[in-house]
């Protein structure tokens, strides 16, 4: 990715996070990035293409944060707990990026192709759930449903910590207790 493309994506993230993606014309994005409007279309076919690029960028940043220090050879609990802590940490460190990623995920603006490619990059998490069910550690329900339960509880943990401005020990206690509640609910 070259510098102008990065500038356009960062300008889009900033504007979309603060003002929403529906109301921002491409001319405003280009101006905010410090490039000409025509330059935007040298890198992205359309605003939809730019939205896809923004979503991919956010998901890549999020996944890189999740995988930092990931205990590949750890127990199932250790691996899931790592994802739990790292997800919440990313959401609290980068609240605008997190919020925008969640909004885009729920919108119908991200193309099916990009959505599927991002889901494919997280196949390891689905496989981890399947493995946990097969080994009798996790409850025997549809792995996709269990994944959704995990994701929704992560979102709730980030939302609560953000709304209550948790830091230091109260934040650590919140994250730890939240994980233990989740773990007790999904294990045998």
N, C-alpha and C positions, 0 to 999 in steps of 0.2 A: 504494500500500500504506500503510495507516495504522500508527500506532505500536504498537498491540496486536498486529496481525498480524506486524509485524517482531519484536516481543518473543517471540512464539510460535515463529517460525521460528528465531530465534537460540537460544532455549532448547532447541529440538529439535536443532539442529546440535550444540550443546554436549553434550547428553545422549547423542545417537546416536553421536557421535564417541568419547566416553569409555566408553560402556557397551553400545553396540549398539542397533539399532532394534527388535529383537524383544522385548526385555525391559522396555521403557519404556512404562508405561501413560500414557494421555492426561492423567489426573489429575496425574501427576508432572510432565509437561511444563507444564501450566497453572500448577502451584505454582512451578516453577522460573522461569517467565516472570512470576510475580507477578500472575496473573489467575485468575479463577474458572474451574472446569472447564467450565461452560456457555459461557463466553466463547470457548473454543477452538472450539466447534461453531458459533458465530456466523460464524466465518471459514472453517472447513474442515468439509466434510460428514462426514469420518471421519479416522481415523489415516492411512488410505491417501491421502486428499486432502492431508493435511499432509506426508506423505512426498514426494508429487509436488511440492509447493510448495518443500520443502527442496532437492530435486534441481534444480529450475528455478533457485532462488536461487544455488546453488553453480555451476551451469553458466554462469549469466549473469555472475557474478563472474569466473570463469575466462576466459570469452570476452572480457570487457572488458579483462582483463589481457593476454591474447594480442594483442588488436588495438591496444593502446597503442603508437603509433609504427610501426605496420605499414607496410612499404614497398610500397604499392599498385602503384607503377610500377616496382618493382625487378625484378631478374632472378628467374627461378624459384628458383634456389639461394638468393638473398637472402631471398625470402619464406618459403621452407621453413625456412631457418636462423633467421629471426626467430621463427617459431612454436616451433621447437625450444628456443631460449633462453628465451622467455617462458613456455612450459609448465613447464620445469624450475624456473625462477625462482618461479613461483606455487606449485608443489609444495613447494619448500623454505621459502618465506615463510609458507605457511599449511598446515603438515603435517596438522593435524587435519581441516581442510576438504577437503584433497586426498584424504586417506585415506577420508573419508566419501563423497566424490563417486565414488571408484573402487569402494567397496563397494556403493553404491546402483546404480551402472552395471551391476555384475555380478549384482545380486540380481534376483529376479523381482517385486520390490515396486513398482517404478516402472511406472506404467501405460503401455501401448503408445502411447496418444495423446501423453503427455508425452515419452516416448522419441523418437517420430517427430518431434515439433515441435522438440526439441533437435537432432536429427540434421539437420533441414531448415535450421536456423540455421548449420550448419557445411558447408552444400553448397558454399560457396566453396572449401573445402579439397579436396573431391572433384573439383571442376571444375579446380582447379589441377593435380591429379594427371593427370586426363584430358588436359589441355593439354600437360603435360610428356611424356606418352606419345606423343601425336599429333605433337609437334615432334621426337621422337626423342631427347630428353634423358634421359627415364626408361626403364627396361626395359619391354618390352612384355608386361605381365601384367595380369590383371584389376585395375582401379583400386581396387576395394573391398579386395582382398587386399593391395595395396600400402599402402593406408591403414591396414590392421590392422598390418602390419609396422611402419609408422611409429609408430603408437600404442604398440605393445608395447615398442619400443625406447625410447620416451620414458619409459614406466613403469619400465623397467629402469634408466634413467639417474637418475631421481628416487630410486628405491629404493636404489641403490648409494650415491649422494651422502648420503642420509639415514643409512643404516646405518654409513657410514664417517665421518660428521660432517665432511664436506669443507667448507672455507671458503677464501676468498681465492684464491691462485694454484692450489692443488690442485683447487679446484672449477672454476675457469675452464678449466684444462687438461682436466679430466674432461669438461666440457660440450663443449669444442671438439673433443677427440679422438673423443668419442662421435658428434658430428655428422659428422665426416669419415669415420668407419667406416661410418655409415649411408649417407652420400652416395655413397661408392664402391660400396656394395652395391646401390644402386638406379639408378645411372646407367649409360649406355652408354659 
